[in-house]
Amino acid sequence: MNTQQTTQPAPKALEVNNLQQRFYLTKGFFQSLRREDGRICWNDKVVHALNGISFDVQEGEVYALVGESGCGKSTAAKTVIRLLEPAAGQILYKGQDISHLPEQKLGKVRREMQMIFQDPYTSLNPRQRVIDIICEPLLFHKLASNRAEAEEKAVDLLQKVGLRPEHSRRYPHQFSGGQRQRIVIARSLAVEPSFIIADEPVSALDVSIQAQILNLLMDLKDEMGFSCLFIAHDLSVVRHISDRLACMYLGSIVEKGSKDQIFENPMHPYTKMLFSAVPTIDEDPIVEEMPIKGEIPSAVNLPQGCYFYDRCPYAMPICQQEFPEEREMEPGHFVACHLYDA
């Protein structure tokens, strides 16, 4: 009897379905009133930051969100971890719906989901010593029975991220940018999380330090086995660290797939334009040069059809009228573009 073995996909650590986020620029009744054509009318100004994005992160993998500044990457990260309340949609963490989980029940989830912020200069309390910064979550979540045990674990974490025990008695301003980001990483790992959200963790660092921090993150991921949602705009960084990725434009996902699928065969015009902007010296460019033209539309007044219509060299009349549906071009490779309508 012949049995055929099939590879089962890894369990999903995170699943995001049709996630939306909005920010209201007008607050209160009187700010929303406008005078148009001699009439008083109600007109709320709303920033549509996320417009129904969907993706999932498998256990043990690094999933990257990429795109231009202002496309909604950081907003997505903060909404997923519930620093911002979602306007609509669903967030599943290990199968549990945390979209509207009450604050008192978020403690366990927030212990397991930690965040590394973009700027190491502002994400550390300047009035606390490093030892206090790392001991605080250990004691709060009762992962250490007393202060002495917490300090022992904190020093061990500092050594794990490449700092010396004597560094624990210093203040954040006494460190370089790369060292501060190592402290931020040590703090996020203190509570033994199973999911890390890294919001452009190397963009504020010197190029010479970026590779060190990225390699440190990869080594710690392999050692501790956590999953990672990685936010970046640098495609070379994404290629180095990610397993799968999604390309975002104006609060929506235009293309997603495995790293090999996206880098070897980018299909959406916006993805191609991002790749054409990557400088190359010895290597052949991934795509032919496609200079990005025009400006990003306003997130307050979204276009009716494809958000990329005004900047796309392949735009068709239907692109201005209808928002494109996401289509699977090959297993795991999805594109939202009218060029590939059946």
N, C-alpha and C positions, 0 to 999 in steps of 0.2 A: 504494500500500500504506500503510495507516494503522498507525502505531505508537503505543501507549499508554505514556506515561511514568509510572513509579511511583516514589515517593519512598522510597529505601532508608533504614531506620533507621541512626542513627550507630553505629559500633562500640562495644562495651561496654568501658569502662575497668575496671569492677568488677562482679562478679556474686556475690551471696551466696545460697546455697541451704540452707534448713533449718538455719540457724545456731543453736546452743545453747550456753549458758554456765551453769555451776553453781559455787557456792561452798559448801564444806563448813564448817559451824560446829563440828562435832565432829571432832577430830583424834586419831587413835590408838584403840587397842582399848578402853581403859578408859573414855574419854569417851563412847563410843558405847553403853555398857551402860546400860540403864534398868530400874527396878523397877516393874512394872505388874501390879496384881491379885495381888501376892504372888509374882510370877515375874520372873526376870531375863531380859530380852530385849534384842535388838540394835536400836538405833534411831538411825540417822544423821540429823542435822539438816542439810538442804541448802537453800540459797537458789537458787531457779530464776530466774536473772536474765534469760536469753534463752530463749524457748521455741519455736524453729523459725521464725525470721524469714527471709524471702526478699525480695530486691530487687536492682536493678541500676542502675548509674550509667553513662550514656553519655558518650563522650568529649566534653569541652568544656562539659558541663552542670553545674548546681548541683542536687544532690539533697538534700532536707532530711528529717531525722527530727525529729518534734515529739511532744510529750506532756508529761504532768505530771512533776514531779521524782520520781525513783525508778522511772521506767517502763523503764529499761534503755538509754536513748539513748547515754550516755557509755560504758557497758559494751560496747555494739555497736561504737562507734568504736575502743575500745582492743583489742577482739578482732579486728576487721578488719585493723588494722595490726600484729597479732601482739604487742602489749604484754601481752596475756593469751592464753593458749593456749585454743583453742576446745574445748568438751566434745564437740561433734559438729557435723556439717554441713560445708559446703564454701565456701571463699573463692577465687574466681578473679580474678586481676589480669591484665588483657590476655590472657585465655585460659589463663594458667598457674595451676595449683592451688598456692596458697601456704598451705593450711590447716595442713599439718604439714611445711613446708619446713624442713630443718635450719638451725640457727643460722648456720653458715658460709656458707650460700647466700642468707641473707636480706639481706646487705649491699647488693646491687644494688637489691633491691626497696625497702628502707628509704630508699635514696637517692631513688628515684622517688616514694615515698609519704611525705609529711611531715605533721606534725600541729601545729596551733595550739591550745594548751591554753587552758582557760577563765580561769585566774587568772594575769595577767601579773606579779603580785607574787611568785609562788613558782616560776614556770617559767624564771626567769633566775638564773644563779649570781651571788649578791651579791658574790663575791670577784673576779670577772672584770670587766674593762672591756668596754665594748660592742664595741670593735674585736676583742678576743680572743674574745668570744662568737660573732661572725660568722665570724672567720677559722678557728676550730676545725674546723667541718665542711668548709670549703673545702680545708684541708690534709689532713684525714683521708681524704677521698674523692679526693684528688689532682686537684682542679679548678684548683689554682694550683701553679705549679712551685716557687715560693719564697714567703717571708713577705711580701716587698714587693708581689708580684703579688696575694697574698691580701688585703692591706690596701687596695690600690687597688680591688679588686672590692667589698670590704666598704663602703668609703666611697661607692661608686657605688650600692650597694643601699640605704644609709641615705638618700641623696638621693632615691632612687626612692620611698621610703615617707614622704617629707616631713620628714626630719631633716637637720641641717646637718653638714658634715664635722667641726666641732669637738666635736660630741656624741660622736664615736667614742672620745674619751679619758676619758669619764666612766663612773661606775659606775651600775648600775640604780637605786639608791636616790635618785639625783639627778634622776630623771624622774617625771613624772606618770603616772597609769594609762594614759592614751591613748598617751603616748609609749612606754611600756614595751611596749604591745601592738604598736606599730609596729616596735619592735626584734625582738619575737618573730616577726612576719611576715617581716621582713628575714632573720632566721636561717633560717626555714623555706624561703625562696626561694633561699637561697645555693647550694644544691646543684642548682638548676634542676629541680625536681620536675615530674612530669606529673600528680600527684594530690595534692590537699590535703584533709586532714580537719580541719575547724574545729569544735572542741568548745565551743559557746557562747562565741565569741570576744569578744562585746561585753556579756555579762551582768554582768560585774564593773565596767563603766565607767559614767560619768555619761551621762545621756540625751543631753546636748549633744554628747558625743564619739562616741556609738554610730554616728550617721549618717556621720560622717567615716571611721570605720574600715570600715564596710560599703561605702561608695563607693570607698574605697581598694582593698578586696578585689576589687570588681567591675572596676575599672579594670585592676588587675594581671592578673586572669583573662583579660580581653579582650586584653591586651598579650602575655601569656606563653602563653595557650592551655591552661592546666591545667584538669582536672576537679576538682570539689569535692563532698565529703560534708559537709553543713552541719548541725550539731546545734543545736537551739534549742527554747525553750518559748514564745517570743514570736511570736505569729502575724503581727503586723505586720511584724516583721523577715523572717519566712519569705516573706511575700507580696512583699516588696521584692526579695529576692535569689534565690529558688529558681525552677527550671524545673518540677521534679516534687517530690512529697513523699510521705511515709508517716507515718501517725499511729499511735503506739505506746501500748499500755496493758498494764501488768504483763508486760513482756517479750515481747509479741506485737504483730504489726501488724494493726490492725483495718480500716484503709482506706488505699489508696494510689492515686495517679493524678497527672495533670498539675495544675499550680497552678490553672488555670482550672476544671478539673473539681471539685476539692475546695472551692475558695472559692465557686464559683457554685452547686454542688449537693452539699453534704455529705450523706452518706447514713447513716453509722453513728451511732447515738444518742450515743456518746461524742464523736465528732467534732462533732456538733451542740452538745453541751454545752460543748465548748471554745470554739466560736465564740460561743455565747451569753454567755460570760464576758468577751468582749472589749468594753471600754467604747467607746461611740461618742458623738459629739457632734452633728455635722451629718449624717453618713451614716445611712441606714437599716441596722438590724442585719441580718447575713447570715441568721440564723435567729431565730425567736421565743425569748424568754427561757426557758431550761431549766436551772434551778439544779441544780448537782451535789449529790447527796445521798449520805450514807453515807461510809464509809472504804474505801480500797483494800484488798482482801484480802491476806493474808499470802503472800509469795513462798515461804515455807517449806511451807505447806499450801495448794497451789493448788486452786481449786474443780474439780469434776469436769467441769462443762459450760463455758458461756461465763464468762470471768473478770469480765465486766461485769454479770453477772446481778443481784447484790444492789443495784446502783445504777441500773439501767435502768428508765425509766418504761414501757417497752413489753415487759417480760420476760414470757415464756410458759413453760409447764411444760417444753417441750423444751430451753429455754435452760439450765435447771439440770441437765439430764441429758446433753446432747451438746455437744461443742465445735463451733462453726460452721465450715464449710468456706469457703474463699475463693472468691468468685464474681466473674466479670467482668460488670459491669452495662452497660458500654459500652466501646468499644475503649480499653484502657489504664487503665480505672477499675475497681479491685477492692475488694470489701467482704466482710468476714467477719462475717455477721450472719444469724440465722435469720429475720428479717423478710423477707428476700429469697429464701428457699428457693423453688425452682420448684414 
